Amino acid sequence: MSATTQNPPTVILRPDEADRVIAGHPWVYAGAVLRLSGAPADGDVVHVTDQRRRFLGVGLYNSRSKISVRMLSTESVEIDARFFEKQMRAALALRRRDMPAATSFRVVNAESDFLSGLIVDKYEEVFVLQTSSLGMDKRQETIVAALRTVIEPRTIIARHDHPSRKREGLAET
């Protein structure tokens, strides 16, 4: 486990703001943050707690966005290649169950697959990767490696033109 995940910075929520996260909302808005414990850099993994320091989950932090934290898990997990592989396998299994004959479909649908800020579309053997958050953008190499492990695409194209990238401090490419 890396030093970042052993003792990650913590985002502590204002009173009454934890209910939204507990109910499954994938975003922590800037106005919901009471204070930070530690000094997370934009794009870092953070723990999220309520004002009493009860653990609520793990997410990706960005001080430049109105969405301060994009939640990824309610468990204390390392956000690494294995994490992305597990999430992608679960998303793919759901699509294969519901659309067994489909050859083109959305493999990862951001928040719906607990990967806020990440979209992956499959067109036959060509995949299109789109990151719309700083945290996911910084993990693009890890995400591509996970895709190659789970699905073995012929080609992966990065298409980063989502309008939310500007709000995250990212350029469109």
C-alpha positions as CSV (number, residue, x, y, z in Angstrom):
1,M,0.0,0.0,0.0
2,S,1.4,3.4,-0.9
3,A,1.9,6.2,1.6
4,T,-1.0,8.1,0.1
5,T,-3.5,5.2,0.8
6,Q,-2.0,4.3,4.2
7,N,-2.8,7.7,5.6
8,P,-4.8,9.6,3.0
9,P,-6.0,13.2,3.7
10,T,-9.5,13.4,5.0
11,V,-12.4,15.6,3.9
12,I,-14.6,16.2,6.9
13,L,-18.2,17.1,6.1
14,R,-20.4,19.8,7.7
15,P,-23.1,18.6,10.1
16,D,-26.1,17.2,8.2
17,E,-24.1,16.8,4.9
18,A,-23.2,13.1,5.5
19,D,-26.8,11.9,4.8
20,R,-26.4,12.6,1.1
21,V,-23.2,10.5,0.9
22,I,-24.7,7.7,3.1
23,A,-27.7,7.7,0.7
24,G,-25.4,7.0,-2.2
25,H,-24.9,10.4,-3.8
26,P,-21.6,10.2,-5.7
27,W,-20.5,13.8,-5.2
28,V,-19.5,16.0,-2.3
29,Y,-20.0,19.6,-3.2
30,A,-17.5,22.3,-2.0
31,G,-20.1,23.8,0.3
32,A,-20.5,20.5,2.1
33,V,-16.9,20.5,3.3
34,L,-16.3,21.6,6.9
35,R,-12.5,21.2,6.8
36,L,-9.6,19.1,5.5
37,S,-7.4,17.0,7.6
38,G,-4.1,16.7,5.8
39,A,-3.3,18.6,2.6
40,P,-4.7,16.7,-0.4
41,A,-3.4,17.8,-3.8
42,D,-6.0,18.1,-6.6
43,G,-6.7,14.6,-7.9
44,D,-5.6,12.8,-4.7
45,V,-7.5,10.0,-3.1
46,V,-9.1,11.2,0.1
47,H,-11.2,9.6,2.9
48,V,-14.5,11.2,3.6
49,T,-15.9,11.4,7.1
50,D,-18.8,13.1,8.9
51,Q,-18.1,15.8,11.4
52,R,-17.7,13.2,14.1
53,R,-15.0,11.5,12.0
54,R,-17.1,8.5,11.1
55,F,-15.7,7.0,7.9
56,L,-18.1,7.4,4.9
57,G,-15.9,6.4,1.9
58,V,-13.1,7.1,-0.5
59,G,-13.1,9.5,-3.3
60,L,-11.0,11.7,-5.6
61,Y,-10.4,15.3,-4.5
62,N,-10.4,18.5,-6.5
63,S,-10.3,22.0,-4.9
64,R,-10.8,23.7,-8.2
65,S,-14.2,22.1,-8.9
66,K,-17.6,22.7,-7.3
67,I,-17.6,19.0,-6.8
68,S,-14.8,18.7,-4.2
69,V,-14.9,14.9,-4.0
70,R,-16.1,12.3,-6.4
71,M,-17.0,9.2,-4.4
72,L,-15.7,5.8,-5.5
73,S,-16.3,3.5,-2.6
74,T,-17.9,3.3,0.8
75,E,-15.1,1.0,1.8
76,S,-11.5,1.8,2.6
77,V,-9.9,0.6,-0.6
78,E,-6.8,1.4,-2.5
79,I,-7.6,3.1,-5.8
80,D,-5.2,1.1,-8.0
81,A,-5.3,-1.1,-11.1
82,R,-7.0,-3.9,-9.1
83,F,-9.8,-1.5,-8.1
84,F,-10.4,-0.4,-11.6
85,E,-10.3,-4.0,-12.9
86,K,-12.9,-5.1,-10.3
87,Q,-15.2,-2.1,-11.1
88,M,-14.9,-2.8,-14.9
89,R,-15.5,-6.5,-14.5
90,A,-18.7,-5.7,-12.5
91,A,-19.9,-3.2,-15.1
92,L,-19.1,-5.5,-18.0
93,A,-20.9,-8.4,-16.3
94,L,-24.0,-6.2,-15.9
95,R,-24.0,-5.3,-19.6
96,R,-23.4,-8.9,-20.7
97,R,-26.3,-10.1,-18.5
98,D,-28.7,-7.5,-19.8
99,M,-27.4,-7.3,-23.4
100,P,-25.8,-10.6,-24.2
101,A,-25.6,-10.2,-28.0
102,A,-24.5,-6.6,-28.0
103,T,-21.1,-5.8,-29.6
104,S,-21.3,-2.0,-29.0
105,F,-22.3,-0.4,-25.8
106,R,-21.2,1.8,-22.9
107,V,-18.9,-0.4,-20.7
108,V,-18.4,2.2,-17.9
109,N,-21.1,4.8,-17.2
110,A,-19.4,7.1,-14.7
111,E,-21.3,7.3,-11.5
112,S,-23.6,4.5,-12.4
113,D,-20.6,2.2,-12.2
114,F,-19.0,3.9,-9.2
115,L,-16.3,5.4,-11.4
116,S,-17.3,9.1,-11.3
117,G,-15.7,11.0,-14.1
118,L,-15.0,8.0,-16.3
119,I,-16.9,6.8,-19.4
120,V,-15.8,3.9,-21.6
121,D,-17.7,3.1,-24.8
122,K,-17.2,-0.1,-26.8
123,Y,-17.6,-0.1,-30.6
124,E,-16.9,-3.7,-31.6
125,E,-13.2,-4.0,-30.7
126,V,-12.5,-0.3,-30.5
127,F,-12.9,1.4,-27.1
128,V,-13.3,5.2,-26.5
129,L,-12.1,6.4,-23.1
130,Q,-13.4,9.7,-21.8
131,T,-12.3,11.3,-18.5
132,S,-14.3,14.3,-17.2
133,S,-12.6,14.7,-13.8
134,L,-9.1,15.5,-12.7
135,G,-8.8,12.5,-10.5
136,M,-9.7,10.1,-13.3
137,D,-7.5,12.0,-15.8
138,K,-4.5,11.6,-13.6
139,R,-5.2,7.8,-13.5
140,Q,-5.6,7.3,-17.2
141,E,-2.6,5.0,-17.6
142,T,-3.9,2.8,-14.8
143,I,-7.4,2.8,-16.3
144,V,-6.0,1.8,-19.8
145,A,-4.0,-1.0,-18.2
146,A,-7.1,-2.3,-16.4
147,L,-9.1,-2.1,-19.7
148,R,-6.4,-4.1,-21.4
149,T,-6.5,-6.7,-18.7
150,V,-10.2,-7.1,-18.4
151,I,-11.4,-6.7,-22.0
152,E,-8.3,-6.8,-24.3
153,P,-9.5,-4.2,-26.8
154,R,-7.8,-3.9,-30.2
155,T,-7.6,-0.1,-29.9
156,I,-8.3,2.5,-27.2
157,I,-9.0,6.1,-28.2
158,A,-8.9,8.9,-25.7
159,R,-11.5,11.5,-26.3
160,H,-11.4,14.2,-23.8
161,D,-13.8,16.9,-25.0
162,H,-16.5,16.8,-22.3
163,P,-17.5,20.3,-21.2
164,S,-17.0,19.5,-17.5
165,R,-13.3,19.1,-18.0
166,K,-13.0,23.0,-18.0
167,R,-14.7,23.1,-14.6
168,E,-12.2,20.5,-13.4
169,G,-9.2,22.6,-14.6
170,L,-8.5,20.3,-17.5
171,A,-8.0,21.1,-21.2
172,E,-10.1,19.5,-23.9
173,T,-8.1,17.1,-26.1
